[in-house]
């Protein structure tokens, strides 16, 4: 049975996150996915992380603990060893929902046109690992991404990040997009990878949660959010993006509460304000996973 399922490679970069690392590892391994390739690249932790990794070493495809040049260097090391048809990474303080790998495998197997996907329902864990927040994203499009719609907090109109923890892609897309993360970036390497992916394939939004981002006082984004936004904006502009201006931002923020009402929705569509998105949903055993078109501001 496992030979019929696509191999999924998950890479976890790790550095001094022993407080959360075991829960992250268990969230991957306890899924029981039979064709999993799990790789951990530790940056030379001195807080007990290595002892935790050794505890699960017999269930890992590969692990190493040695100094590196940061998160994206560690990820590139891990992905160079990857053999999976489907790829993803999970940071050492985040975790998957229990059904994530099974659902992702089923979707990619059922829908060959899907080259990368992410959840429309991003989860957020608290420090204790409890799901404490979730919201719905309307969808994703190349046009909106390159207008800054997936870079919230920078001042222009936006809807929400492409949640890295919930994003999976095919190896073929990874290779066409260069087969690496930009190691020159310190914070926004995920955003830069999405910009390259968008040049080759549409991002499909999945109508169920897959993973969550853990909020805690020592989380990198808790201290470097402004720096992340600056770096990501630079990436956006380098890739030809142009964030929404003040007028468009005010117009979209004003229109958003009415976007689901019939007449305003038709007007927004006629004005080119609404974006088309590919949505993956499961409407029952008879139909399985299907793709339909959605629209969002």
N, C-alpha and C positions, 0 to 999 in steps of 0.2 A: 504493500500500500504506500509506504513512504517514498518508494522509487517513482511513483506516479505523481506525487506532489512536487511542486516546484521547490527547489532549494532556496531558503531565505537566509541571507547573511545579515546579521546584526553586529555592529561594532560598537563597543563602549569605550570611550576615552575616560581615563580615571586619573585623578590626582588628589590625594588627601581628602577623600570623601567617605571615609570608613563609616561614619554615622548613618549614611544612606545606601552605601554600596551593596550590601547584602540584599536589601529589599529590591533594588534595581535588578540584580542578577536573578533573584527568584522570580521577578515579574516576567523575565524572558524564559527561563528554563522550566518553570512550573506550567507553562502553557501546554507542555507535552507535544509540541509540534515535532513530528518524526523526522523531518528533513531540514533541521535547523543547523546552521553553521554560526556559532557564537564566538566572537573574538573580543578579547579585552586587552587594551593597550594602556598600561599604567606608566605614568611619568616619573617613577621612582619615589612613590609615596613612603612616608615614614610614620604613618599614623595607625598602622595595623591593617591597612587595605590589602597588602600582599598576603597576609594570613587568610583573609576572607577569600581572596581569589584562589589561593591554593586549596581551600576547602572544596571548591567546585571545579578544580582543574581537570578532573576526569570527565567532565561533561562539556568542556570547552574544546573548540577546534584548535585554538591557539591562544596563548597569553604571553605577555612579556612585561617586565617592570624595569625601566631604564630611563635616564633623562631624555627629554625631548624638547622640541621648540614650541610647545604649546598644544592646544587642543586640536588644531587642524593638521599639524604635523603628525600627531598621534593617530588621527583618523586616516590620514593618507597611508600611514604604515599598516593600519588594519585593513583598509580596502585593497591594498596591493596583494594581500594574502586571500582575498575573498574569491570564492568560486560560485556564489549563489546567483541564480537567475533574477532574484528579487533582492534589493539592497536597502539598508536603512541604518541609522545610528541612534543610540539611546544614551544620553549622558548619565553619569554615575550617580546623580541625585534624582532622576526622573524614573518613570515606570510605565509599563504597558497596562492596558485593561486586559483582563484574563482571556478574552476571546480574540485579541488583535491579530495574531499570526494566522489563525484559522480563517478568519474573515478575509484578510488580505490575500491569502493563498487562493481562496475560493473566487474572489473578485478577479484577480489577474488570470486565473485559469478559465473563467467563464467569459471574460471580455478581452479578447486579444488586442483590441484597439486602444486599451488603456495602457499608457506608458509610465505615468506617475499619478499618484493619488494622495489625498490627505483628508482628514475628517472635517465635516461641516460643524461638528460639535466638540470643540477643544475642551478638554478637562483641565482642571487645576487641582493639585494636591496641596494640603497644608504640610507643615513640618512633620506631623505624625503619620503622613501618608494617606489621609482621608480625602476623598473627593469633596471639595467644598464650593466649587464654582464650575459652571458650564454655560456656554451661550451658543446661539446659532449664527453661523455665517451664511450669507445668501448664496455664495458661490465664488468662483474665481475666473478671471479672464486675463489674457495677455494685455489687452488694452488698459484695463484697470490697474494691473500690477505696475505697468510702466508709467502710470500717472500717480503712483504712490499710495494706492488704496490698501496695500498690505504692509504699510509702514506707519502704524498709529503712534501718535504722540509727537509728531514732528511739526504740527501746526496746520497742515492741510487736511482735506477730507480723506478719511480712511475708514475701513471696516474692521480690520483685524489682521494679525500676522498669519502667514502660512505656518501652522504649528509644526516645527521641526520634528518633535517627538512622534507625531502622527503621520509623517510623510514617508512613503515607500516608492521605489522606482525600479524599473527594469534595468538590468545590466546593459542592454543595448543602448538605452538612452544615456546612461552614465558614460559609456564609451564615446558616443557621438558628441557629447558635451565636453569632452576633454579628459575624462577619467581621473579627476582629482579635485580636491578643494584648494582654494587659493591660500597657500600658506603664508602669504605676506600680510593677510588680514588677521587682526587679533580678536575681533568680536563678531563681525557680520559675514563670516564665511558661508553660513547657511543661505543668507539672502543672496549672496553672489552666485551660489550654485543654482538657486531658483531662477535667477535672471538668465543663466545659460540654458537651463532646461526649457524655459519658455521659448527660446529660439527654435526648438526642435519639436515640441509636443505640447498639447493642451493638458492642463491640470484638471483632473476630475475630483469633484467633491463627494465624499462618501457620507451617507445619511445616518451614521452612527459614530459614537466615540471610539477611538482607538488607543489613546494614550493621554498622559497628562504631564504637565510641567509643575515641578514642586517649588512652592514659594517658601523661602526660609531666609533668615537674616544674612547668612553667608553666601547666598546665591549670587553668581557673578553679575547678573542683570540688576540685582538690587543696588549694586554700587556703580555700575557702568552703563546704565540705561541711556544716558545722554550721549556718551561716547559711542554706543552701539548705533544710535539713530544717526549721528553724524557720519559714521563710517558707512552705514547702509545707504544714506542719501548720496554720498560720493559714488558708491557702487552703482546706484540707480542712474545717476547722470552719466557715468562712464559707459553704461550700456545703452545710452540713448534715451533714457527716461526723462520725463518732465513732470514734476509734481503739479497737482491741481493748484491754480492760482487762487487769489482771494475771492474773486467773484464766483468762480465755479465752486469753491469750498462752501461759501455762504448759501449758494443756490441749492446744492446737494443736501446740506444740513437742514435747510428749511423744508425741502421736499421729502426727506427720508420718512418722517412719521406718516406720510400719506402714500407711500410707495405701494402698499398692498390694496389701496382703494381703486376701483375699476377705472373711473374717468381720469384721475391723475396718472394712473399707471399707463393708460393709452397715450396721454399727452407726453409723459416722460419718454416713452418708447419712440414716439414720432419725432421728438427733439434730439434723439440719439443719446439721452442721458442714461438709459438703462443698458447694462451689459448682459451678454448672453453667456451662460455657464452650462457646463456638462455636469449633471447630477447623477450619482449612482444610488439606486434604492433597491430594496428587497421587498416586494409586495406580496410574498407568500410562496409556498412550496411549488405551486404550478408555474410561476414565472421566474423565480429565482432573482438574480441580480440583473437589473435592467438600467439603461441609460435614458434619461429624458433631459430636455432643455429647460433651464430655469432662467430667470431674469432678476437682476439686482441693480441698485444704484451704484 
